[in-house]
């Protein structure tokens, strides 16, 4: 019987010590580990409110000799640190890495003392098999598939054959994740959600799909383009479990495509209606289908918020990103959803190849049109006693494996050293607020746009965001008459922002 110490650094500890996310990997892995003879312990930066320093101190005191680490690519540098601490304490300890970071297996083996990298997206089935071999102390993995490992005899990296990925029929048979192991943390999530008054959906985090069938260049999945999703019978079984065990009132679906077409919407609404459900849900959806009547049905069946990947207001950029969306259709769909009182949230990504002043201006104009729709919606919903919270965020593109953009950045020479690049994404300050404000709005240390430099791009985007804010203030004429001093202040801030952009632009051109 082998014992493994599971370490999750997928989500950081929140600044306020609040638990509001549920990392999905370990509940899924634990469900399979429980079927084996092996035992485990878990430490999670977010769920257990641990800082990086806490994790390192924990490792120093741990008696385990097998460690399983789950991380995104942004956690690469900390994985290096963790692995070093583990090996310092016990050079014979075995370190296993999984999650999205496993797609950087080559650099992990080159730059760290990691022993095993699970390349199969269904690591929950691979891990018990690895533990079976480690329990026998043979290090003979030759009969297994789905991971790479470092040979103990000569440190050579051995890549085992890929493990076949399950099909959609097989996926229907997978069990509900081991939520019960995290009962205490889940109740804390729900207690926190219940304290928030101005949230349209008090959404418990939900994930029922894997992968994505689309080809966006900035996005990457362990599954490639394979998409596994629960049928609606199994989806609502999952919902029933959470409703009954935790008295959840709402869900925040992290499924990248809860609805793929209008047929999905009809089937969902029928099941919702037949089951006499009353939960509310925020769901992700591509803006490629739907009209006012469809969005009205969704609203009547608990879907109060839709999360849409706008990505850009420029058709050129959407095509470059391989979004397969039409900007005119997108805007019409948004108008219909807003008319149906659906709250919309989305994100814009700046800096992918082809981005220039013209494409940023097109996105800026699109943002302003959104703002006008959102302002009207706020007034309508306010009169109905509802919360008008539609909005959007923005970020500078961060190429990460296994996305097409990451490969392009390497091939083009924009990323010259993968170790240095991944390390730059993983700042010492790991707070959530830092990640939101700095990483998202500064991007990775590469420039893929047509701007002279990344800093020039960032300054122009920030200037453009301020222009949108100014135009919105001018659009809201009543506020202009009653709040002339705050508006003057905002105009001044925008002028300063634009001046900084011009200085930066001149400086970079001069260097040329």
Buried (B, 14 or more C-beta within 10 A) or exposed (E): EBBBBBBBBBBBBBEEEBBBBBBBBBBBBBBBBBEBEBEBEBBBBBBBBBEBEBBBEBBEEBEBBBBBBBBBBBBBBBBBBBBBBBBEBEEEBBBBBBBBBBBBBBBBBEBBBBBBBBBBBBBBBBBBBBBBBBBEEEBEBEEBBBBBBBEEEEEEBEEBEEBEBBEEEEBBEBEBBBBEBBEEBBBBBBEBBEEEEEBBBBBBBBBBBBBBBBEBBBBBBBBBEBBBBBBBEBBBEBBEBBBEBBEBBBBBBBBBBBBBEBEBBEBBBEBBEEEEBEBBBBBBBBBBBBBBEBBBBBBEBBBBBBBBBBBBBBBBBBBBBBBEBBBEEBBBBBBBBBBBBBBBBBBBBBBBBBBBBEBBBBBBBBBBBBBEBBBEBBEEBEEEEBBBBBEBEBBBBBBBBBBBBBBBBBEEEBBEEBBEBBBBBBBEEBBBEBBEEEBBBBBBBBBBBBBBBBBBBBBBBBBBBBBBBBBBBEEBEEBEEEBEEEBEEBBEEBEEBBEEBEEBBEEBEEEE
